[in-house]
Amino acid sequence: MSEQNPNCKDVMQHICESLGEDLESDKCAAIKHHLDNCNDCQNYFNTVGLTIDYYKKYNVRITDDIHKRLMNFLDLSDCDK
């Protein structure tokens, strides 16, 4: 997935690859349909994207504790290094 402004197909490909699924699989089609129609998920992904953009743009340095709390808040602790 491109690090610079990924498009919807890039995001879906990443999600499906993470699940071990083909982009055209029934599971990925169901995920895409859900994401296209769920305001809560759209808001969540927008919030995560804006947070990442903010930290990249302003080269924000945070302590390990704050990083851990942010990842927990965004429910991304399983994605942490």
Rosetta blueprint (number, residue, H / E / L):
1 M L
2 S L
3 E L
4 Q L
5 N L
6 P L
7 N L
8 C H
9 K H
10 D H
11 V H
12 M H
13 Q H
14 H H
15 I H
16 C H
17 E H
18 S H
19 L L
20 G L
21 E L
22 D L
23 L L
24 E L
25 S L
26 D H
27 K H
28 C H
29 A H
30 A H
31 I H
32 K H
33 H H
34 H H
35 L H
36 D H
37 N H
38 C L
39 N H
40 D H
41 C H
42 Q H
43 N H
44 Y H
45 F H
46 N H
47 T H
48 V H
49 G H
50 L H
51 T H
52 I H
53 D H
54 Y H
55 Y H
56 K H
57 K H
58 Y L
59 N L
60 V L
61 R L
62 I L
63 T L
64 D H
65 D H
66 I H
67 H H
68 K H
69 R H
70 L H
71 M H
72 N H
73 F H
74 L L
75 D L
76 L L
77 S H
78 D H
79 C H
80 D L
81 K L
